[in-house]
Amino acid sequence: MLVLLAGIFLLHLTGIILLLVATIDNAWWMTKIVSTDVWARWILTNGTWSSNDLPGQYPQEYLQAVQASSILACIFSSLGLFVFVGQLFTLSKGQRFTFSGIFQLLACLCIMIAASIYTDIFHKNESDGWYGHSFILAWISFAFTFISSIIYFVLRKKTAN
């Protein structure tokens, strides 16, 4: 049982790390000289990367929705980990880790919303770039948070005999 709990903890921690990297790192959309994230655009000039504001063609409402959803996903997933650790010590025998599962499901929905909006709204008319590793990590963290939320809903607390 201890190995199972350690595995669940590591899966959850990996999901949080991926969410943080996807939210903070500057590689949601890439070209040879431009790297864009949800906060700024980095341009390679004379061998040096410089940070610039995102262009005005980005709809601000959608951009703020992506930013807020990404941050909320990090917050919900972190809260879910703290609740899981707290429930390990306070939950009575036979109960499920429902609150941890709810926080993970909320994190899952938030990162799905952020990545979906980014996919649908931004870079539709740009054919000379590709989605960067942060965008891919956002979708991978969506899968990790979804899997861990299902595990929390199914998992029951057992006691050693």
Salt bridges, closest charged atoms under 4 A:
ASP25 OD2 - HIS133 NE2 2.44
ASP120 OD1 - LYS124 NZ 3.69
GLU126 OE2 - HIS123 ND1 3.07
